[in-house]
Amino acid sequence: MSAQDNLTINEKKVLLALQELGSAAPGELEEKSGLQVDAAMQAAFLLEEKGLASVSEIVLERYALTGEGETYVETGLPERQIVDSLEGPTPLDELKTRFSPKMVGIATGWLVRKGWAKIEEGVMLPSGKAPAGKDEAILSTFGGEAKTLEELSADAKTVKDLLKRKLVTKHEEKFRTVSINDAGTALAAEGIVLEEEIAQVTSDLLKSGAWKGKKFRPYRLDIRPKPLYGAKVHPYRRLIEQMRQIFLEMGFTEIKGDVIQSSFWNFDALFQPQDHPARDMQDTFHLGSKTPLPAEYADKVGAMHEYGGDIDSCGWKGKWDRELPEKNVLRTHTTAVTIKYLADNPEPPVKAFCIDRAYRRETIDPTHTPEFEQLEGVVMDKDMSFADLLGLLAEFYHRMGFEEIRFRPGYFPYTEPSVEPEVYVEGLGWVELGGAGVFRKEVTEPFGIKEPVLAWGLGVSRVAMLKLGLKDLRLLYQSDIDWLRKSEVCRI
Amino acid sequence: MPIITLHYEDLEKLTGTDKETIIERVPMIGADIERIEDESIDIEFFPDRPDLYSVEGVARAMRGFLDLETGLPEYGAKPYEVSISVSEEILKIRPFLGCAIVRGVKFNSESIKSLMDLQEDLHWGLGRNRKKVSIGVHNLSNVKPPFRYTAVDPGFEFVPLDYTEKMSMTEILEKHPKGTRFAHLVKDFEKYPIIFDSEDNVLSFPPIINGTLTTVTEATTELFIDVTGLGEAVYTALNIVVTALAERGGQVEFVRVVRPDGEEMVLPDLSPETRTLTRSEVNSLIGMDLSVEEIVKQLERMRCGAKALDDETIEVKVPAYRADILHNFDLIEDIAVGFGYGNIKIKVPETYTVGKSHPISLMRSALNEIIVGLGYYEVMPFTLTSEKVHFENMRRPKTDDVTYVLHPISEDQTLVRTTLLPNLMEILSLNQHRELPQKIFEVGEVVVNEKTGQHVAAVSIHPQSNFTEIYEVVDALMRELMLEYEVKESEDPAFLEGRRADVYVKGKKIGVFGEFHPEVISNFELGYAVVGFEFDLADLIS
C-alpha cells in the first residue's frame, strides 16, 4: 500500500497544487486545486496532520479612523482648535460660549497634558508653545485607508492614546499560508493518482453497480466518535433484579404486600415490645387511620407479649394494649409482609422473598433516606437450624459477588439466635451487611407455625452504594439524567 | 443504642488481660467497635444486654469468654440493717421500688463517671427515658435510715442536686434542667414521689433529681441505691448497678423494703433464675451435635451456672443481672456465641421448592422492556411527596383518597403519592441543565385510599414534543401489551384542552395522556414542551 492511499481525493488535489506553488495563500490554493476554499483548507489541515505540509498563520493588525477621527483630520483636534483661537488669558466660561462645553471639556485635559496652556482660577493661560504633535501627524497619514503601524510610521504609545480617545480603531486579520514540506514533495514526486472516491454507499450506486472499481473514502480510526447513550433500566433496578434472580434460582417465591400496615403486623406480630423506641413518632411514619385487630391472632399475640403464652417464655411482663396495634403505619420493614405470608401459609415448606420499599422517619442526608429498598428471605421447614441459616447466607452473599463472609452475633427483637453477616470489600475491609436469625418462638407460635423459620434481610441501597460506588444515596431516587445515561449496563 | 467508653487501664485491670486480646475478641460476644482511641475504646452493645453497659459488666463477660473466670459470679450480701417503707399514696404514681446498699467502694474520677454513664444508659435502655426505671445513687453517710418512699405536695421545697438554694418541686420542674426534661413523667399527678430519711431530709425526687445532700464524690465509700419505676425491670436495673459496684470490690448489703400492706422484701434479689435445657433442643436449633459437657462449658463461659443432670438435661442458673433471657432460645444463642459462630459447621438446606416471580414483577419486566425500547430511561423516585408537587403544580384539585403522614419530617414529604406523573415532572425539574431530549418513565407503587397499587407513567421533554409523539408511544405500549383501547377527550387540568385523552380498556378508564398545560410546565420551572402518560396497572396484572 502506497502512502498516497491514505489520502482523500481532496488532499491529493491540494498536494498537487502545493507541488507547483510551494507555498500558497488560501485563495491561490482554491484557484490551483479547483476546490472551494473551505474544502481546500480542510484538506490542507489534514495534510498537515499527516506530516505532508504545514499551515502557518500570521495576524496582521491594521488601524483605521473612526468618524470622530475623520472629523478632526478636517478641523484639527479640539485642543488645536482652541489653542489656535487664544490670544491671551481667556476665562473658560467665555471659551464655552465660543466652542461647545463638551469640546472645551475634551480639550482642556489635553491642553494641560501637552503643556500648551494652564488653568488658573477658571482662566486658561496659553503657554505660547503648541508644536505639532505625533498624534496629529499620524491622523493626517491615513488618507482614508486602514494601515499598519509601519505604514503609519507610528509608535505604539501614541496609537494607544488615539485608541483610548476613540479616534482610531484596530482590526485584526489572519493570513494563512500553506507550504509543502520535504515529505510532501517526496510523495508528490512519486506521482499522485487522482481517482474518484465514494463517500456514501447509496441505493443508486448499489443498483447501478457503479461502485465497482471505485475507491471508498476511508474513515479515520484515531478519532473517537461523539458518545451515544442508549435508554436503559435504572442501575439500581438492575441490582434489584440481580438479587431477585438469585432468589428465584435458589427456589424462592416472590411475595409482595401493602405499604400501609397496622402496627399489629409491623410490630406486635414480631414480638416488638409496645414501648419499644422504634415504634415512636420519631422513628416511624404514623397515619391517622386504624385497622381492626385480626381476631384469630390477637389474643394469642397479646398473651405472648404479656406472659409468654403457652410456651416456656416469660414474655414482656406488662399489659398488652389492644388499641396501639390497630394504628396504621407506613411499613418500617418488609418483615411485616413476611410474617403475614407465613401466618397465611403455616405449613412447611415455605421459601419466600420480598424486595420492596420500607419507610423510616429519617432526615434525608447522603446516607439516610426516609424510604429505601429492603430485601428479605425466609425459609421455613422441618429440621431447619441456625447452621442452615449460616449456609444460606454464605450461598446468597457468594452469589451476590462477595467472596468472603463472616458471622458476628447480632440482635433483633424477633430472632434468636441472631447474626450480623459481614462481607470483605477491597479497600473497606469487613463491612456489616444486613442481619439474620431464627424467628423466636414468641413470634411463630401464635400463628400456628410449628417449624423453624430462618430469616435474613438487608438494605439494598447499602449494597448499591458498594456496587455503584455511590457517596450519596439520594442519587438513586432523585436521579441525574446524565448519571443514568453514563451508568454502564455491565457495572452490575 | 448506647455507646460505652471503656478506658484500657480500668478494663485491663478488671478483666485481667491485655487490651489487644479484648479488642480482638469483644465483637464476638455481640458488639460493634465504634472508635479506637489512644486511652480508650468506644463500643456499641445491643439493647438487650444492659448488663454490658459498664466497664465492670464488660470485664465480667470477657473474663468468661476468655476462659479467665467462668461460671456464675457470686456476690455475697450482708444481712439488712437499713429499712425503707413504701406509702400507700405512691403506689398509684410510681409503685415499684428496689433498694440496696454497697459499702467500701473506692472511687476515682473515672469510676464515678463510669457509674453515672451506666445509670444514664440504663435509663435509656431499660427505663425508656426514666419512664419505666429511674436510678438514684446516694452517699449513705449523709443521711439517717430508716427511709420512706412516699408522695408529697408539689409545693414541698428542698435543695436539688447542682443547686444551693431550696426550690419547690414545681419550680424544679420548671427551672432545673433535669426537671424541664422529665417533667412530663410526673406533672399530671397531684403529688410527686419523694424519698426521705428519718429526719425528713430528701434523698431523691424520683424520677427527676436527687437532693444535693447525698451527692456522691470521690470520697464517698458507702452507697445507697434506689431504683423506682413502673414494673419489674427496676429489680433488673438494681441488680446490674449493684453487681457492677461489687465487681469493683464493693460489699453488697441487703435493704428491707416494707410495703403498706406489711409485706416485706429483702433486696437486691441476686439469686439466679433456674431454667432446664435439653441437649436436643440446643442441637436442633444450632444445627450441631454438641455433648452435654460442651454445652455446660459454653454456658459457664457465658457466666451462667450450668450442671448436667443426665446426658440429656442441663440445669442452668441465669445471673440476676441478665435482662434478655426470656426463653430457652436466648440461652441457646449464648451457647452458640460461646462456641463461636465461626466454628459452627454450616449446612445448606435441602428443602426442595420451585422459584416463582410475583405477577407484579413479571408485568414490570415486560413494561421495562417495552418502554426502554421506546427510548425512555427508568427512574425510581420517592413515593412521599407534598401537596404542592402533587396537586398545585399539576393544576389538579386535592382529592380525598390521599394518605397523609401524621408527623412529616419536612414539608416536601407530607403524603404518599396517588399518581406518578408529579414525581416524574420533579425529576425533569432537577435535570433542567442537562441535554435534551429527556425521556423518563417509572413503574411504581401508589397508595390510593390506603391500598397499594401499581402504576406506569412516562414523560418526554424537548422543543418539538407534542401530542402526536405521546399518542404514538401510548399506541405502541397498548399494542405490545395486546390491549384493545379507546380514547376519549380528557378533562385532566394538568394537560392542555384539545391535547389530552383518557384511555379506556374494556370500557374502564385506566389512565390519561397528553401535552402538559404551560402553567404546569412553568410550575416545574421547565422551559420546553412536555408530554406524558400514566396508567393504572390494577386490571392489567394477572
Interface residues (C-beta under 8 A of the other chain):
Chain A: A231 K232 V233 H234 Y236 R237 E241 R244 F247 L248 E249 M250 G251 F252 T253 E254 I255 K256 G257 D258 V259 I260 D275 P277 M281 F285 H286 L287 G288 S289 G308 I311 D312 S313 C314 G315 W316 K317 G318 N328 L330 P349 V350 K351 R357 Y359 R361 E362 T363 I364 T369 P370 E371 V379 D381 D383 M384 S385 F386 A387 D388 L390 G391 L392 A394 E395 R406 F407 R408 P409 G410 Y411 P413 E416 P417 S418 V419 E432 V438 R440 K441 E442 P452 L454 L476 Y477 Q478 S479 D480 I481 D482 L484 R485
Chain B: P27 M28 I29 G30 D32 F46 P47 D48 R49 R128 K131 K132 G231 E232 S284 L285 I286 G287 M288 L326 H327 N328 F329 D330 I332 E333 A336 V337 Y341 G342 I344 K345 I346 K347 V348 P349 T351 Y352 T353 V354 G355 K356 S357 H358 I360 S361 S365 N368 V372 G373 L374 G375 Y376 Y377 E378 V379 M380 P381 F382 T383 L384 T403 Y404 V405 L406 H407 I409 S410 Q413 V416 I427 L430 N431 R434 E435 Q438 K439 I440 E445 V447 E450 K451 T452
